[in-house]
Amino acid sequence: MSSETSQQNDEATPNRPVRIRADVVENRDEGGVNRRLRLRAHDWPGSRPGQFAMLSPGALFAAGGFDPLLPRPMALFRESAVDAASELEILYKIHGRGTALLAEALPGQVIGLVGPLGIPFPEPEQGERAILVGGGTGIASLFDLAQRALGRTGGADTTSVLLGARNAIDLLGVGDFEALGVDLRCATEDGSRGHSGRVTDLLRQALDEDPDARVYVCGPTAMMRACAEIALSHEASCSVSLENGMACGFGVCLGCAAPVGEVGYQLVCCEGPVFDARQVRWEEIP
Amino acid sequence: MNPGDVDLRVRLGSLELRNPVLAASGTFGYGSEFAPFLDLEKIGGFVAKSLTLLPRVGNPPPRIAEVPAGMLNAISLENVGVEAFLREKLPALPAGALVVASLFGREVSDYAEAARRLSESPRIAALEVNASCPHVKSGGMEFGQDPELLASLVRGVREATSLPLWLKLSPNVTSISDLARVCEANGADAISLINTLQALDVDIETRRPMLRNLLGGLSGPAIRPVALRMVWQASRAVAIPICGMGGITSAEDAVKFLLCGASAVQVGTANYIDPRSAEAIVEGLAEYAARHGVARIADLVGALEPFGA
């Protein structure tokens, strides 16, 4: 995120969310299952790494016939200042009716947006080694963190990004991570790029190299759980970003409750999506 | 006529509202969650999330599911409890926000005790008794469906408070008119309806219900015609005012409820689609009234003109 678009003064406090209209600038197929949506918005306060926005697919704050009814939580991949506005990039894949409708949005169309929402990732300490592990569309939550971690920790030798997907073309936003200059390692199930196997293998290897690293994970639940167990066995601190269906995104519908903490539930939207991996009761996630 | 010239004030019994648009309980948190998105002093008011005497934990997930033009929820009335609401939530609200507290309990005595405690706060304008939550096994469902239980509930809470008393009724009944009459006869000042319709949806791949709780409450535009029918029937059955709700997403929807006999409306699920909905509906109502030469929005209440016989 460019600092020009940010109004934040306190590094730790996320900006107050806004409800705005954003213009679609570009909405394109990136190959494989991936798509990239670029939006331009005025009065966007700027987000912190790991925060998200609720996007109303297809129309302004409602799809035609209210079907689908609800906005979709979407990770904010990257922000930049363009003229007096902010440009927001959202990387996604079509996996339901909401995202299918979003894929039909044409340049010039206006989309309803509420954000930034959620608790951001705790950023690495100065000089601390950060290992970011992304799988599937979960990768989209990690780019801004990678960018900031790189700035804080001083270089590629302290910021590793491990990405996993079924095959090379499905690796979401991999070109952007390459351009960033982080220590990028990929794993694909068919071996078409990088390590042939799972991204968890890469995490084990990276933690063997540096057990004091701080681990950040976003991806499918099974992958996050496996990463959390690996991090735990290395006694590394691990933050995970959970995904969940939600109606509002700001703590009202109570629909996104997840089994976090010793008992009870926490809301992914406003008590998360980022949680300490040790707090998550993985076996209870449906 | 300009929208600014329209008199938007309405009365719900002894309570005057600056306009007829409230946000509905369970979709608006405790109010301050919406402060970033709308002006709480511009909407008619809001009904806070239903409170119990003690804090309450909700159902295990999944708790919500999307259906065409609607959603199912089975949250199980998770809330912070009466004391935390009074101590932490109310003071966070702007002075001009009109707050209606919603309450429920297992027994009439729980409702009455919660009502007594809430009535001590000068910040609360009215109480809305939730007699209609369809997914708590031992909760409000029985009260809202059984005329005798409902009568004892209304009497019990009536004795416990001098605040305006609204009864929020379940639509999962055979005759809403009969139950509305029970409320009126036992001292309710207004009736809010409808709560969610009991519903079920299924994942055919897993053969599981979409909700962990199996059943949930259906809300959203899908239920609006049912809600309009019930508001119409209830308004014909009683003289006390009706606060109508069910799938309102626009000023046009709100006008329909007013015409069918609601003196005010509540906006629910639309708060998720666009958190500014309630305020936008206030603006839209003024525009509608100006366009139609309606000087006082209250003149629309019950102005439906059915075809003659």
Chai-1 contact restraints between the chains, C-beta under 6 A:
chainA,res_idxA,chainB,res_idxB,connection_type,confidence,min_distance_angstrom,max_distance_angstrom,comment,restraint_id
A,R16,B,P36,contact,1.0,0.0,6.0,A-B,restraint_1
A,P17,B,P36,contact,1.0,0.0,6.0,A-B,restraint_2
A,R19,B,F37,contact,1.0,0.0,6.0,A-B,restraint_3
A,R19,B,P275,contact,1.0,0.0,6.0,A-B,restraint_4
A,R19,B,R276,contact,1.0,0.0,6.0,A-B,restraint_5
A,F61,B,I273,contact,1.0,0.0,6.0,A-B,restraint_6
A,F61,B,D274,contact,1.0,0.0,6.0,A-B,restraint_7
A,A62,B,I273,contact,1.0,0.0,6.0,A-B,restraint_8
A,F66,B,A69,contact,1.0,0.0,6.0,A-B,restraint_9
A,F66,B,P221,contact,1.0,0.0,6.0,A-B,restraint_10
A,D67,B,P68,contact,1.0,0.0,6.0,A-B,restraint_11
A,D67,B,A69,contact,1.0,0.0,6.0,A-B,restraint_12
A,P68,B,E66,contact,1.0,0.0,6.0,A-B,restraint_13
A,L69,B,E66,contact,1.0,0.0,6.0,A-B,restraint_14
A,L69,B,M71,contact,1.0,0.0,6.0,A-B,restraint_15
A,L69,B,G220,contact,1.0,0.0,6.0,A-B,restraint_16
A,L70,B,E66,contact,1.0,0.0,6.0,A-B,restraint_17
A,A247,B,I64,contact,1.0,0.0,6.0,A-B,restraint_18
A,A247,B,Y272,contact,1.0,0.0,6.0,A-B,restraint_19
A,C248,B,Y272,contact,1.0,0.0,6.0,A-B,restraint_20
A,F250,B,E33,contact,1.0,0.0,6.0,A-B,restraint_21
A,G251,B,E33,contact,1.0,0.0,6.0,A-B,restraint_22
A,V252,B,G29,contact,1.0,0.0,6.0,A-B,restraint_23
A,V252,B,E33,contact,1.0,0.0,6.0,A-B,restraint_24
A,C253,B,Y272,contact,1.0,0.0,6.0,A-B,restraint_25
A,L254,B,G58,contact,1.0,0.0,6.0,A-B,restraint_26
A,L254,B,I75,contact,1.0,0.0,6.0,A-B,restraint_27
A,L254,B,E78,contact,1.0,0.0,6.0,A-B,restraint_28
A,G255,B,R63,contact,1.0,0.0,6.0,A-B,restraint_29
A,G255,B,I64,contact,1.0,0.0,6.0,A-B,restraint_30
A,A257,B,P61,contact,1.0,0.0,6.0,A-B,restraint_31
A,G264,B,V57,contact,1.0,0.0,6.0,A-B,restraint_32
